[in-house]
C-alpha cells in the first residue's frame, strides 16, 4: 500500500513502461537487405483518336488528284501505363510477305507525356509513297525497344508491343479505280 500512495514512484514506473513500449514498437532493425520487386513493364496499346480522318476500324479512301494535302495523317492515342518509358515506333508500307526484307518508311521515338498514360500522336505518310490504284497497307508497330533492324518488328522484351493496320484505297487521275482490293 505504500506504493499506491507514492505518486512520483507511480509516475516514474508509468514513464518507464511507456518509454519501453515506444522503443520496442518503433525500433525495428533490418538485418537483411530489403528486396523490392522490379516494376512491371506493360505493353503499349494503340487506338484511333476520336476525330481521326482515317480511323483504324474503316477502309479509308484517298483521291490524290483532289487532295490538297501532301501527307496522309494517322491520328492515334498510344496508351502505356509505364508513363516514364520512352517508346519506339516503326511504320511499314505495303510490306512484302516473309521472308522478304522489310524496311520501315519511318522510325523514331515517342517521349513520355508528363506522367499521362495517353500519348496523342499524329504520324504522317507522304502521298508520294502511296501506290495509286491499289489498297495500301500501312502498319504501325510501337514497342518499348526494338531488338534490331534484322528483325525490324521484334521487341527486346517479348510481348512489349502493339501493332495496328490501316487500309487505304488510293486513286488519282491516271488510276481512277482501285484494281487491287484490300486483303
BALOBA-1460 file (C-alpha; in Angstrom, 3 decimals):
// residues 183
<rec num="1" residu="x" x="0.000" y="0.000" z="0.000"/>
<rec num="2" residu="x" x="2.913" y="2.283" z="0.458"/>
<rec num="3" residu="x" x="3.500" y="2.080" z="-3.268"/>
<rec num="4" residu="x" x="-0.077" y="3.104" z="-4.107"/>
<rec num="5" residu="x" x="0.342" y="6.416" z="-2.291"/>
<rec num="6" residu="x" x="3.735" y="7.114" z="-3.824"/>
<rec num="7" residu="x" x="2.618" y="9.302" z="-6.751"/>
<rec num="8" residu="x" x="6.125" y="10.093" z="-8.017"/>
<rec num="9" residu="x" x="7.003" y="6.380" z="-7.992"/>
<rec num="10" residu="x" x="3.909" y="5.515" z="-9.997"/>
<rec num="11" residu="x" x="4.672" y="8.301" z="-12.486"/>
<rec num="12" residu="x" x="8.260" y="7.082" z="-12.858"/>
<rec num="13" residu="x" x="7.095" y="3.490" z="-13.369"/>
<rec num="14" residu="x" x="4.486" y="4.525" z="-15.955"/>
<rec num="15" residu="x" x="7.061" y="6.643" z="-17.821"/>
<rec num="16" residu="x" x="9.469" y="3.692" z="-17.995"/>
<rec num="17" residu="x" x="6.749" y="1.374" z="-19.310"/>
<rec num="18" residu="x" x="5.704" y="3.952" z="-21.940"/>
<rec num="19" residu="x" x="9.327" y="4.501" z="-22.993"/>
<rec num="20" residu="x" x="9.952" y="0.753" z="-23.307"/>
<rec num="21" residu="x" x="6.779" y="0.308" z="-25.371"/>
<rec num="22" residu="x" x="7.751" y="3.167" z="-27.680"/>
<rec num="23" residu="x" x="11.263" y="1.841" z="-28.239"/>
<rec num="24" residu="x" x="10.086" y="-1.695" z="-28.911"/>
<rec num="25" residu="x" x="7.309" y="-0.546" z="-31.272"/>
<rec num="26" residu="x" x="9.459" y="1.769" z="-33.415"/>
<rec num="27" residu="x" x="12.894" y="0.281" z="-33.040"/>
<rec num="28" residu="x" x="12.825" y="-2.199" z="-35.939"/>
<rec num="29" residu="x" x="16.305" y="-3.005" z="-37.156"/>
<rec num="30" residu="x" x="16.620" y="-4.664" z="-40.551"/>
<rec num="31" residu="x" x="19.465" y="-7.122" z="-40.640"/>
<rec num="32" residu="x" x="18.794" y="-8.440" z="-44.183"/>
<rec num="33" residu="x" x="18.667" y="-6.259" z="-47.310"/>
<rec num="34" residu="x" x="15.143" y="-5.416" z="-48.400"/>
<rec num="35" residu="x" x="14.423" y="-6.566" z="-51.952"/>
<rec num="36" residu="x" x="11.853" y="-4.670" z="-53.997"/>
<rec num="37" residu="x" x="10.180" y="-6.306" z="-56.951"/>
<rec num="38" residu="x" x="11.012" y="-4.812" z="-60.332"/>
<rec num="39" residu="x" x="8.272" y="-2.597" z="-61.748"/>
<rec num="40" residu="x" x="6.163" y="-4.494" z="-64.266"/>
<rec num="41" residu="x" x="6.516" y="-3.445" z="-67.894"/>
<rec num="42" residu="x" x="3.093" y="-3.285" z="-69.526"/>
<rec num="43" residu="x" x="2.855" y="-3.302" z="-73.330"/>
<rec num="44" residu="x" x="1.638" y="-0.163" z="-75.087"/>
<rec num="45" residu="x" x="-1.693" y="-0.094" z="-76.917"/>
<rec num="46" residu="x" x="-2.723" y="1.989" z="-79.922"/>
<rec num="47" residu="x" x="-6.231" y="3.307" z="-80.694"/>
<rec num="48" residu="x" x="-7.547" y="5.884" z="-83.141"/>
<rec num="49" residu="x" x="-8.118" y="9.411" z="-81.920"/>
<rec num="50" residu="x" x="-11.877" y="10.113" z="-81.779"/>
<rec num="51" residu="x" x="-11.545" y="12.747" z="-84.537"/>
<rec num="52" residu="x" x="-9.181" y="10.752" z="-86.794"/>
<rec num="53" residu="x" x="-9.691" y="11.330" z="-90.508"/>
<rec num="54" residu="x" x="-8.626" y="7.727" z="-91.148"/>
<rec num="55" residu="x" x="-9.831" y="5.592" z="-88.203"/>
<rec num="56" residu="x" x="-8.432" y="2.124" z="-87.736"/>
<rec num="57" residu="x" x="-11.793" y="0.369" z="-87.997"/>
<rec num="58" residu="x" x="-12.573" y="1.597" z="-91.555"/>
<rec num="59" residu="x" x="-11.093" y="1.273" z="-95.033"/>
<rec num="60" residu="x" x="-10.020" y="4.780" z="-95.987"/>
<rec num="61" residu="x" x="-10.286" y="6.367" z="-99.421"/>
<rec num="62" residu="x" x="-7.842" y="8.908" z="-100.768"/>
<rec num="63" residu="x" x="-8.037" y="10.629" z="-104.152"/>
<rec num="64" residu="x" x="-4.629" y="12.136" z="-104.807"/>
<rec num="65" residu="x" x="-5.976" y="14.217" z="-107.709"/>
<rec num="66" residu="x" x="-8.218" y="16.276" z="-105.397"/>
<rec num="67" residu="x" x="-6.315" y="16.172" z="-102.109"/>
<rec num="68" residu="x" x="-4.744" y="19.475" z="-101.086"/>
<rec num="69" residu="x" x="-2.561" y="17.739" z="-98.520"/>
<rec num="70" residu="x" x="0.775" y="16.102" z="-99.276"/>
<rec num="71" residu="x" x="0.698" y="13.628" z="-96.387"/>
<rec num="72" residu="x" x="-1.767" y="11.096" z="-95.027"/>
<rec num="73" residu="x" x="-2.370" y="11.740" z="-91.293"/>
<rec num="74" residu="x" x="-2.649" y="8.764" z="-88.950"/>
<rec num="75" residu="x" x="-4.105" y="10.151" z="-85.702"/>
<rec num="76" residu="x" x="-3.720" y="7.790" z="-82.746"/>
<rec num="77" residu="x" x="-3.565" y="7.683" z="-78.973"/>
<rec num="78" residu="x" x="-0.838" y="5.468" z="-77.562"/>
<rec num="79" residu="x" x="-1.687" y="4.218" z="-74.088"/>
<rec num="80" residu="x" x="1.088" y="2.960" z="-71.836"/>
<rec num="81" residu="x" x="0.800" y="2.513" z="-68.040"/>
<rec num="82" residu="x" x="4.599" y="2.853" z="-67.874"/>
<rec num="83" residu="x" x="4.263" y="6.644" z="-68.011"/>
<rec num="84" residu="x" x="8.011" y="7.345" z="-67.765"/>
<rec num="85" residu="x" x="9.009" y="4.897" z="-70.513"/>
<rec num="86" residu="x" x="10.249" y="6.181" z="-73.862"/>
<rec num="87" residu="x" x="8.703" y="4.125" z="-76.670"/>
<rec num="88" residu="x" x="9.888" y="3.425" z="-80.212"/>
<rec num="89" residu="x" x="7.848" y="3.089" z="-83.387"/>
<rec num="90" residu="x" x="8.264" y="1.947" z="-86.973"/>
<rec num="91" residu="x" x="5.877" y="2.403" z="-89.897"/>
<rec num="92" residu="x" x="5.764" y="-0.083" z="-92.771"/>
<rec num="93" residu="x" x="4.047" y="0.456" z="-96.124"/>
<rec num="94" residu="x" x="2.899" y="-2.423" z="-98.334"/>
<rec num="95" residu="x" x="5.375" y="-4.801" z="-96.715"/>
<rec num="96" residu="x" x="6.268" y="-7.886" z="-98.738"/>
<rec num="97" residu="x" x="5.343" y="-11.267" z="-97.270"/>
<rec num="98" residu="x" x="8.050" y="-13.054" z="-95.267"/>
<rec num="99" residu="x" x="10.863" y="-13.937" z="-95.707"/>
<rec num="100" residu="x" x="11.458" y="-10.798" z="-97.801"/>
<rec num="101" residu="x" x="13.325" y="-7.996" z="-96.030"/>
<rec num="102" residu="x" x="11.070" y="-5.286" z="-94.609"/>
<rec num="103" residu="x" x="12.238" y="-1.706" z="-94.439"/>
<rec num="104" residu="x" x="10.264" y="0.838" z="-92.409"/>
<rec num="105" residu="x" x="9.339" y="4.109" z="-94.112"/>
<rec num="106" residu="x" x="9.536" y="5.937" z="-90.776"/>
<rec num="107" residu="x" x="11.037" y="5.190" z="-87.351"/>
<rec num="108" residu="x" x="11.603" y="7.297" z="-84.249"/>
<rec num="109" residu="x" x="10.917" y="7.534" z="-80.518"/>
<rec num="110" residu="x" x="7.817" y="8.616" z="-78.589"/>
<rec num="111" residu="x" x="8.636" y="10.622" z="-75.482"/>
<rec num="112" residu="x" x="6.684" y="10.338" z="-72.196"/>
<rec num="113" residu="x" x="3.865" y="12.880" z="-71.794"/>
<rec num="114" residu="x" x="4.394" y="14.273" z="-68.294"/>
<rec num="115" residu="x" x="3.009" y="11.339" z="-66.346"/>
<rec num="116" residu="x" x="-0.008" y="10.764" z="-68.599"/>
<rec num="117" residu="x" x="-0.987" y="7.256" z="-69.676"/>
<rec num="118" residu="x" x="-2.258" y="8.623" z="-73.008"/>
<rec num="119" residu="x" x="0.100" y="9.978" z="-75.646"/>
<rec num="120" residu="x" x="-1.725" y="11.532" z="-78.613"/>
<rec num="121" residu="x" x="0.363" y="11.287" z="-81.795"/>
<rec num="122" residu="x" x="-0.080" y="12.014" z="-85.491"/>
<rec num="123" residu="x" x="2.093" y="10.042" z="-87.871"/>
<rec num="124" residu="x" x="2.287" y="11.180" z="-91.489"/>
<rec num="125" residu="x" x="2.798" y="9.137" z="-94.627"/>
<rec num="126" residu="x" x="3.868" y="11.142" z="-97.705"/>
<rec num="127" residu="x" x="1.444" y="10.803" z="-100.616"/>
<rec num="128" residu="x" x="4.439" y="10.217" z="-102.886"/>
<rec num="129" residu="x" x="4.990" y="6.817" z="-101.208"/>
<rec num="130" residu="x" x="1.404" y="5.605" z="-101.709"/>
<rec num="131" residu="x" x="0.589" y="3.440" z="-104.722"/>
<rec num="132" residu="x" x="-2.448" y="4.657" z="-106.729"/>
<rec num="133" residu="x" x="-4.945" y="2.086" z="-107.985"/>
<rec num="134" residu="x" x="-4.425" y="-0.294" z="-105.067"/>
<rec num="135" residu="x" x="-5.360" y="-0.665" z="-101.451"/>
<rec num="136" residu="x" x="-2.270" y="0.370" z="-99.477"/>
<rec num="137" residu="x" x="-1.475" y="-1.409" z="-96.221"/>
<rec num="138" residu="x" x="0.086" y="0.883" z="-93.604"/>
<rec num="139" residu="x" x="1.354" y="-0.769" z="-90.413"/>
<rec num="140" residu="x" x="2.394" y="0.950" z="-87.190"/>
<rec num="141" residu="x" x="4.448" y="-1.027" z="-84.653"/>
<rec num="142" residu="x" x="5.033" y="0.510" z="-81.189"/>
<rec num="143" residu="x" x="7.408" y="-1.133" z="-78.682"/>
<rec num="144" residu="x" x="9.413" y="-0.372" z="-75.553"/>
<rec num="145" residu="x" x="12.621" y="-1.057" z="-77.538"/>
<rec num="146" residu="x" x="13.262" y="-2.767" z="-80.866"/>
<rec num="147" residu="x" x="15.751" y="-5.628" z="-80.801"/>
<rec num="148" residu="x" x="17.416" y="-4.786" z="-84.135"/>
<rec num="149" residu="x" x="16.904" y="-3.994" z="-87.805"/>
<rec num="150" residu="x" x="17.494" y="-7.630" z="-88.769"/>
<rec num="151" residu="x" x="14.033" y="-8.477" z="-87.447"/>
<rec num="152" residu="x" x="12.504" y="-4.998" z="-87.717"/>
<rec num="153" residu="x" x="9.315" y="-5.766" z="-85.763"/>
<rec num="154" residu="x" x="10.761" y="-7.743" z="-82.838"/>
<rec num="155" residu="x" x="10.859" y="-6.027" z="-79.431"/>
<rec num="156" residu="x" x="13.664" y="-6.595" z="-76.926"/>
<rec num="157" residu="x" x="11.138" y="-7.818" z="-74.342"/>
<rec num="158" residu="x" x="8.720" y="-10.426" z="-75.681"/>
<rec num="159" residu="x" x="5.131" y="-9.157" z="-75.727"/>
<rec num="160" residu="x" x="6.105" y="-5.497" z="-75.236"/>
<rec num="161" residu="x" x="4.481" y="-4.207" z="-78.433"/>
<rec num="162" residu="x" x="1.296" y="-3.264" z="-80.208"/>
<rec num="163" residu="x" x="0.707" y="-3.019" z="-83.926"/>
<rec num="164" residu="x" x="-2.103" y="-1.543" z="-85.983"/>
<rec num="165" residu="x" x="-3.015" y="-1.612" z="-89.669"/>
<rec num="166" residu="x" x="-4.683" y="0.989" z="-91.872"/>
<rec num="167" residu="x" x="-6.122" y="0.009" z="-95.245"/>
<rec num="168" residu="x" x="-6.230" y="2.991" z="-97.620"/>
<rec num="169" residu="x" x="-7.660" y="2.768" z="-101.157"/>
<rec num="170" residu="x" x="-5.719" y="5.295" z="-103.233"/>
<rec num="171" residu="x" x="-6.709" y="6.663" z="-106.635"/>
<rec num="172" residu="x" x="-5.516" y="9.517" z="-108.835"/>
<rec num="173" residu="x" x="-6.219" y="10.916" z="-112.331"/>
<rec num="174" residu="x" x="-4.235" y="8.119" z="-114.025"/>
<rec num="175" residu="x" x="-5.679" y="5.358" z="-111.788"/>
<rec num="176" residu="x" x="-9.333" y="6.287" z="-111.149"/>
<rec num="177" residu="x" x="-10.306" y="2.775" z="-109.977"/>
<rec num="178" residu="x" x="-8.895" y="0.588" z="-107.206"/>
<rec num="179" residu="x" x="-7.866" y="-2.559" z="-109.070"/>
<rec num="180" residu="x" x="-6.210" y="-4.365" z="-106.142"/>
<rec num="181" residu="x" x="-8.629" y="-4.779" z="-103.234"/>
<rec num="182" residu="x" x="-7.739" y="-4.662" z="-99.557"/>
<rec num="183" residu="x" x="-6.604" y="-8.056" z="-98.212"/>
